[in-house]
Amino acid sequence: MQSRKPMASARKVALFDREIRITLSQAAVEILFESADILSEGERRGDGYFGSTMITLDLTRVASLVREDCDAASARRVAELAMADKRVRERAKALAAADAAERAGTLLQRVDCELRGRAVGTRVHLDVDVEAEIARARATR
């Protein structure tokens, strides 16, 4: 049987844990959405609305405004970070819901959005599927 070395004793422990976290900056979110291409389609069916919105964030458009390289690797990272970023998700869903209401020509209620993100070259595509009910008019007294 092999004898094991005794565990090394730690005389001092770290006072702080360190963590490196990478997120999209607020300025980057603003810049990307300001330069985004938005394409929506959909229609009313009965008492509902069904459609989708594709938001394209083209990193080459913002290359002069950011420090990092705007290459395919950055686009993959932006797509990954965007899906984890509440600000991006909420903004994409709000844009899709507004476009859906405009296309439906009326107010919508119970708007349900499903969001997916993917990178294609230097572009990030945020795809938002929208399902909603047509808002019923309330009687006035």
PLY file of the C-alpha trace (Angstrom):
ply
format ascii 1.0
element vertex 141
property float x
property float y
property float z
element edge 140
property int vertex1
property int vertex2
end_header
0.00 0.00 0.00
1.30 3.42 -1.01
1.60 6.05 1.63
0.17 9.45 0.78
1.83 12.73 1.37
0.22 14.70 4.14
-1.93 17.61 3.03
-0.12 20.92 2.94
-1.28 23.18 5.70
-2.37 26.67 4.77
-0.93 29.25 7.07
-2.92 32.09 5.56
-6.17 32.20 3.71
-7.41 34.73 1.19
-9.40 37.56 2.62
-11.21 38.15 -0.69
-12.63 35.87 -3.36
-12.05 37.22 -6.82
-14.43 36.82 -9.70
-14.13 38.00 -13.27
-17.48 38.59 -14.91
-18.04 39.78 -18.45
-21.28 41.52 -19.41
-22.38 43.88 -22.13
-21.85 47.49 -21.15
-24.88 49.79 -20.97
-23.36 52.00 -23.66
-22.86 48.99 -25.94
-26.49 47.91 -25.50
-27.62 51.42 -26.48
-25.30 51.61 -29.48
-26.25 48.16 -30.74
-29.99 48.79 -30.51
-29.70 52.27 -32.07
-28.05 50.74 -35.14
-30.25 47.61 -35.28
-32.27 46.47 -38.26
-35.75 45.33 -37.25
-37.92 43.11 -39.41
-41.37 42.05 -38.20
-44.08 39.89 -39.67
-47.33 38.56 -38.30
-51.08 38.64 -38.47
-54.30 38.60 -36.51
-56.05 35.27 -36.36
-59.41 35.34 -34.63
-58.91 36.87 -31.20
-55.14 36.48 -31.36
-52.00 37.75 -32.96
-49.11 35.55 -34.07
-45.85 36.88 -35.44
-42.14 37.28 -35.13
-39.54 40.01 -35.06
-35.90 39.63 -36.05
-33.54 42.21 -34.61
-30.15 42.27 -36.35
-27.20 43.78 -34.51
-24.37 44.26 -37.01
-21.08 44.67 -35.19
-19.34 46.14 -38.25
-21.68 49.14 -37.97
-20.43 49.95 -34.48
-16.74 49.08 -35.00
-15.64 52.72 -34.85
-17.46 53.20 -31.52
-16.12 50.24 -29.51
-12.65 49.13 -28.39
-12.97 45.42 -29.09
-12.61 43.74 -32.47
-15.96 43.42 -34.22
-15.29 39.99 -35.66
-17.18 36.68 -35.69
-15.78 35.68 -32.28
-17.08 38.92 -30.75
-20.48 38.36 -32.38
-20.68 34.89 -30.82
-19.83 36.36 -27.43
-22.37 39.20 -27.84
-25.07 36.65 -28.76
-24.26 34.58 -25.68
-24.13 37.58 -23.35
-27.30 39.09 -24.85
-29.32 36.01 -23.93
-28.14 36.32 -20.32
-28.71 40.09 -20.17
-32.09 41.18 -18.77
-31.77 44.63 -20.39
-31.31 43.12 -23.85
-34.08 40.55 -23.40
-36.58 43.16 -22.14
-35.69 45.65 -24.86
-36.00 43.03 -27.62
-39.35 41.84 -26.25
-40.64 45.42 -25.95
-39.67 46.18 -29.56
-41.36 42.99 -30.76
-44.52 43.69 -28.73
-44.74 47.25 -30.07
-44.32 46.05 -33.66
-46.94 43.35 -33.05
-49.48 45.90 -31.78
-48.77 48.12 -34.78
-49.19 45.23 -37.22
-52.36 44.07 -35.43
-53.76 47.60 -35.57
-55.01 47.43 -31.99
-53.93 47.01 -28.40
-52.73 43.56 -27.40
-52.96 41.84 -24.04
-51.24 38.81 -22.60
-48.30 39.23 -24.92
-46.03 36.19 -24.73
-42.57 36.45 -26.29
-39.96 33.77 -26.80
-36.44 35.01 -27.54
-33.51 33.25 -29.20
-30.12 34.67 -30.11
-27.50 33.49 -32.59
-24.47 34.86 -34.36
-23.91 34.68 -38.11
-20.56 36.11 -39.06
-20.32 39.57 -37.49
-24.07 39.85 -37.02
-26.16 38.91 -34.02
-29.76 37.92 -34.71
-32.30 38.18 -31.90
-35.41 36.28 -32.96
-38.57 37.03 -30.99
-41.71 34.94 -31.50
-44.84 36.76 -30.36
-48.25 35.40 -29.41
-50.88 37.70 -27.97
-54.59 38.19 -27.45
-56.41 41.09 -29.01
-57.40 43.46 -26.18
-61.11 43.64 -25.64
-62.64 47.11 -25.47
-63.89 48.01 -22.01
-67.35 49.46 -21.66
-67.45 53.07 -20.50
-70.07 54.35 -18.09
0 1
1 2
2 3
3 4
4 5
5 6
6 7
7 8
8 9
9 10
10 11
11 12
12 13
13 14
14 15
15 16
16 17
17 18
18 19
19 20
20 21
21 22
22 23
23 24
24 25
25 26
26 27
27 28
28 29
29 30
30 31
31 32
32 33
33 34
34 35
35 36
36 37
37 38
38 39
39 40
40 41
41 42
42 43
43 44
44 45
45 46
46 47
47 48
48 49
49 50
50 51
51 52
52 53
53 54
54 55
55 56
56 57
57 58
58 59
59 60
60 61
61 62
62 63
63 64
64 65
65 66
66 67
67 68
68 69
69 70
70 71
71 72
72 73
73 74
74 75
75 76
76 77
77 78
78 79
79 80
80 81
81 82
82 83
83 84
84 85
85 86
86 87
87 88
88 89
89 90
90 91
91 92
92 93
93 94
94 95
95 96
96 97
97 98
98 99
99 100
100 101
101 102
102 103
103 104
104 105
105 106
106 107
107 108
108 109
109 110
110 111
111 112
112 113
113 114
114 115
115 116
116 117
117 118
118 119
119 120
120 121
121 122
122 123
123 124
124 125
125 126
126 127
127 128
128 129
129 130
130 131
131 132
132 133
133 134
134 135
135 136
136 137
137 138
138 139
139 140
